[in-house]
């Protein structure tokens, strides 16, 4: 089996806010995304540990961020968070829960993606006089861990 590496030029994030999470839309103007998985640990060193500290994993969690250019509907001036076509996810709101699919490339069938449900914990917007309007969306996972799909 040949090993391949992927460039960051084709990544994508799909989002759903439907009750049954069947209708997904692609986040518009995505620049980059990151996912961090972690586990808490507790120390369980005892007198028979041969002077080596021992630990056990406990609670797992994940967080994610996505950096996007702020996109606007050209007829209304409202934010446009998802790409054209299909059901449009309403304005992504802090405190709302969504289902996410993080793709390494734009192939939604060939390569693995990471699935998880999470709460939007923050949206940071910025505009520079010599740049494009941007924003960073932060997510705290609410599922046990990210599931790797194919």
Secondary structure in CASP SS format (residue, H / E / C, confidence):
PFRMAT SS
TARGET T0000
AUTHOR 0000-0000-0000
METHOD secondary structure of the structure
MODEL  1
X C 1.00
X C 1.00
X C 1.00
X C 1.00
X C 1.00
X C 1.00
X C 1.00
X H 1.00
X H 1.00
X H 1.00
X C 1.00
X E 1.00
X E 1.00
X E 1.00
X E 1.00
X E 1.00
X C 1.00
X C 1.00
X C 1.00
X C 1.00
X C 1.00
X C 1.00
X C 1.00
X C 1.00
X E 1.00
X E 1.00
X E 1.00
X C 1.00
X C 1.00
X E 1.00
X E 1.00
X E 1.00
X E 1.00
X E 1.00
X E 1.00
X E 1.00
X E 1.00
X E 1.00
X E 1.00
X E 1.00
X E 1.00
X E 1.00
X E 1.00
X C 1.00
X C 1.00
X C 1.00
X C 1.00
X C 1.00
X C 1.00
X C 1.00
X C 1.00
X C 1.00
X C 1.00
X C 1.00
X E 1.00
X E 1.00
X E 1.00
X E 1.00
X E 1.00
X E 1.00
X E 1.00
X E 1.00
X E 1.00
X E 1.00
X E 1.00
X E 1.00
X E 1.00
X E 1.00
X E 1.00
X C 1.00
X C 1.00
X E 1.00
X C 1.00
X C 1.00
X C 1.00
X C 1.00
X C 1.00
X C 1.00
X E 1.00
X C 1.00
X C 1.00
X E 1.00
X C 1.00
X C 1.00
X C 1.00
X C 1.00
X C 1.00
X C 1.00
X C 1.00
X C 1.00
X C 1.00
X C 1.00
X C 1.00
X C 1.00
X C 1.00
X C 1.00
X E 1.00
X E 1.00
X E 1.00
X E 1.00
X E 1.00
X E 1.00
X E 1.00
X C 1.00
X C 1.00
X C 1.00
X C 1.00
X C 1.00
X C 1.00
X C 1.00
X C 1.00
X C 1.00
X E 1.00
X E 1.00
X E 1.00
X E 1.00
X E 1.00
X E 1.00
X E 1.00
X E 1.00
X E 1.00
X E 1.00
X E 1.00
X E 1.00
X E 1.00
X E 1.00
X C 1.00
X C 1.00
X C 1.00
X C 1.00
X C 1.00
X C 1.00
X C 1.00
X E 1.00
X E 1.00
X E 1.00
X E 1.00
X E 1.00
X E 1.00
X E 1.00
X E 1.00
X C 1.00
X C 1.00
X C 1.00
X C 1.00
X C 1.00
X E 1.00
X E 1.00
X E 1.00
X C 1.00
END
